[in-house]
Amino acid sequence: MKSKVEFDASQTLAPLPVVLVGCAHAELGLNLLTVAWTGIDCSDPPAIHVSIRPGRHSHRMIAESGCFTVNVPTRDLLRQLDLCGIVSGRDGDKWRRAGLTPLTGTSVAAPLVAECPVNFECALARVVPLGAHDMFVGEIVARHADADLVRGGRVDFSKLPLVAYVNGEYWSLGERIGTYGFSGKERA
């Protein structure tokens, strides 16, 4: 058997999807933030979370506005994705600097990213203080996807070269290697 060793707990689960989080605030305007600590939390009601450090500009915006969007980028947006993670919205308009387009959603005030093929509009359900980050749990109140990606009411992720973040590196994902329940079908 292989031996086991301890490792840095800051990246304990990999790969992590990378998303662009959109937010809006009456006084502070629009902002965009790159987040790698995110995930789906519940299917009914549908919920997703993003974890953000309290000192980040977007933290206050989401906490006070009560909404945010989660926008799923593809590898062709890597430069913009990285830029939105290293530049603060306090220092200027990240939308303009990244060359991204804010779209008005159907259910919340926070903007969607037009260039992202999949978007979730979220109403803030709760904030969970965790330590270095606070987890914003949002109820998904609307979902949008580019029309050519939807088959039978579902997004065809095989058409999306998704981006993951692992230990300070971006990785492209996209190859399907199985489907849910395949192991049980093999035994039948």
C-alpha positions as CSV (number, residue, x, y, z in Angstrom):
1,M,0.0,0.0,0.0
2,K,1.2,3.6,-0.8
3,S,2.2,5.7,2.2
4,K,0.2,8.8,3.0
5,V,1.5,12.3,4.0
6,E,0.0,15.5,5.2
7,F,-0.5,18.4,2.7
8,D,-1.5,22.1,2.6
9,A,-5.2,22.4,3.6
10,S,-5.8,25.5,1.5
11,Q,-6.4,23.3,-1.6
12,T,-7.8,20.2,-0.3
13,L,-10.3,19.4,-3.1
14,A,-9.3,19.6,-6.8
15,P,-10.2,20.5,-9.4
16,L,-12.3,23.5,-8.4
17,P,-14.5,25.3,-11.0
18,V,-13.7,28.9,-11.6
19,V,-16.6,31.3,-12.0
20,L,-17.1,35.0,-12.5
21,V,-19.4,36.5,-9.8
22,G,-21.4,39.5,-10.8
23,C,-22.7,42.0,-8.2
24,A,-24.4,45.4,-8.0
25,H,-24.7,48.0,-5.3
26,A,-26.8,51.2,-5.2
27,E,-23.7,53.3,-4.2
28,L,-20.8,51.2,-5.5
29,G,-22.1,50.3,-9.0
30,L,-21.3,47.0,-10.7
31,N,-18.5,44.7,-10.0
32,L,-17.1,41.3,-11.1
33,L,-15.0,38.9,-9.1
34,T,-13.2,35.6,-9.9
35,V,-14.1,32.9,-7.5
36,A,-12.7,29.3,-7.3
37,W,-14.4,28.3,-4.1
38,T,-17.9,27.6,-5.3
39,G,-20.3,24.8,-5.8
40,I,-23.9,23.6,-6.0
41,D,-25.3,23.0,-2.5
42,C,-28.9,21.8,-3.0
43,S,-31.3,20.7,-5.7
44,D,-34.6,21.7,-4.1
45,P,-34.6,24.6,-3.6
46,P,-31.6,25.0,-6.0
47,A,-28.7,26.6,-4.2
48,I,-25.1,27.5,-5.0
49,H,-22.4,29.1,-2.9
50,V,-19.4,31.3,-3.4
51,S,-16.8,31.9,-0.7
52,I,-15.3,35.4,-0.5
53,R,-12.9,37.0,1.9
54,P,-14.5,39.8,4.0
55,G,-12.0,42.4,2.8
56,R,-12.9,42.0,-0.9
57,H,-14.9,44.8,-2.5
58,S,-17.6,42.4,-3.7
59,H,-18.2,41.0,-0.2
60,R,-19.9,44.2,1.0
61,M,-21.8,44.6,-2.3
62,I,-23.3,41.1,-2.1
63,A,-24.0,41.3,1.6
64,E,-25.8,44.6,1.3
65,S,-27.6,44.0,-2.0
66,G,-28.8,40.5,-1.2
67,C,-28.0,39.1,-4.6
68,F,-25.3,37.9,-7.0
69,T,-24.8,36.0,-10.2
70,V,-22.6,33.1,-10.9
71,N,-21.3,33.0,-14.5
72,V,-19.5,30.0,-15.9
73,P,-16.6,31.0,-18.3
74,T,-14.8,28.9,-20.8
75,R,-11.1,28.7,-21.5
76,D,-11.3,31.5,-24.2
77,L,-12.1,33.9,-21.3
78,L,-9.0,32.9,-19.3
79,R,-7.3,36.3,-19.6
80,Q,-10.4,38.1,-18.4
81,L,-11.0,35.5,-15.7
82,D,-7.5,35.9,-14.3
83,L,-7.7,39.7,-14.5
84,C,-10.9,39.8,-12.5
85,G,-9.2,37.9,-9.8
86,I,-6.1,40.1,-9.4
87,V,-7.6,43.6,-9.9
88,S,-9.9,45.2,-7.3
89,G,-13.2,46.9,-8.3
90,R,-12.2,49.6,-5.9
91,D,-9.5,50.6,-8.4
92,G,-11.8,51.1,-11.4
93,D,-14.3,49.4,-13.8
94,K,-13.3,45.8,-14.1
95,W,-16.0,45.2,-16.7
96,R,-14.4,47.8,-19.0
97,R,-10.9,46.7,-18.3
98,A,-11.7,43.0,-19.0
99,G,-13.7,43.8,-22.0
100,L,-16.8,42.0,-20.6
101,T,-20.4,43.0,-21.1
102,P,-22.9,43.2,-18.2
103,L,-26.4,42.0,-19.0
104,T,-29.5,42.7,-17.0
105,G,-31.0,39.4,-15.7
106,T,-34.6,38.5,-15.2
107,S,-34.8,38.1,-11.5
108,V,-32.0,39.9,-9.5
109,A,-30.3,43.3,-9.8
110,A,-26.8,41.7,-10.2
111,P,-25.5,41.6,-13.8
112,L,-24.9,38.5,-15.9
113,V,-21.7,38.2,-17.9
114,A,-22.8,38.2,-21.6
115,E,-19.7,36.3,-22.7
116,C,-20.2,33.4,-20.3
117,P,-22.3,30.6,-21.8
118,V,-24.0,29.7,-18.5
119,N,-25.3,32.1,-15.9
120,F,-27.1,31.7,-12.6
121,E,-29.1,34.5,-10.8
122,C,-29.0,34.1,-7.1
123,A,-31.0,35.6,-4.2
124,L,-28.8,35.6,-1.1
125,A,-30.2,33.0,1.3
126,R,-27.5,33.2,4.0
127,V,-24.0,34.2,4.8
128,V,-21.9,31.6,6.7
129,P,-18.7,33.0,8.4
130,L,-16.0,30.4,8.0
131,G,-12.8,32.1,9.0
132,A,-10.7,33.6,6.2
133,H,-13.8,33.5,3.9
134,D,-17.5,33.9,4.3
135,M,-19.7,31.5,2.3
136,F,-22.5,33.3,0.5
137,V,-25.3,30.8,-0.2
138,G,-27.7,31.8,-2.9
139,E,-31.0,30.4,-4.0
140,I,-30.9,30.0,-7.7
141,V,-33.9,32.0,-8.9
142,A,-33.1,32.0,-12.7
143,R,-30.8,30.0,-15.0
144,H,-29.6,31.0,-18.5
145,A,-27.5,29.3,-21.1
146,D,-26.6,30.0,-24.7
147,A,-29.3,28.4,-26.8
148,D,-27.0,26.2,-28.8
149,L,-25.8,24.5,-25.6
150,V,-29.2,23.3,-24.3
151,R,-30.5,19.8,-25.2
152,G,-33.6,18.4,-23.6
153,G,-33.7,21.2,-21.0
154,R,-30.1,20.5,-19.9
155,V,-26.8,22.2,-20.7
156,D,-24.5,20.0,-22.9
157,F,-21.3,20.5,-21.0
158,S,-19.4,18.5,-23.6
159,K,-19.4,21.6,-25.7
160,L,-17.8,23.7,-23.0
161,P,-14.1,23.8,-22.3
162,L,-14.6,24.7,-18.6
163,V,-11.8,26.1,-16.5
164,A,-10.7,24.7,-13.1
165,Y,-8.3,26.1,-10.6
166,V,-5.7,23.9,-8.7
167,N,-2.9,25.2,-6.6
168,G,-2.5,28.6,-8.4
169,E,-2.9,27.0,-11.9
170,Y,-5.7,27.1,-14.4
171,W,-6.7,23.8,-16.1
172,S,-9.1,23.2,-18.9
173,L,-11.8,20.5,-18.5
174,G,-14.2,19.0,-20.9
175,E,-13.8,15.3,-21.6
176,R,-16.7,13.1,-20.3
177,I,-15.4,9.9,-18.9
178,G,-18.6,8.3,-17.6
179,T,-22.3,8.8,-16.7
180,Y,-24.1,8.5,-13.4
181,G,-24.9,4.9,-12.6
182,F,-22.6,3.3,-15.2
183,S,-21.0,1.1,-12.7
184,G,-24.3,-0.6,-11.7
185,K,-25.2,-1.1,-15.3
186,E,-21.9,-3.0,-15.9
187,R,-22.8,-5.6,-13.3
188,A,-26.4,-6.2,-14.6
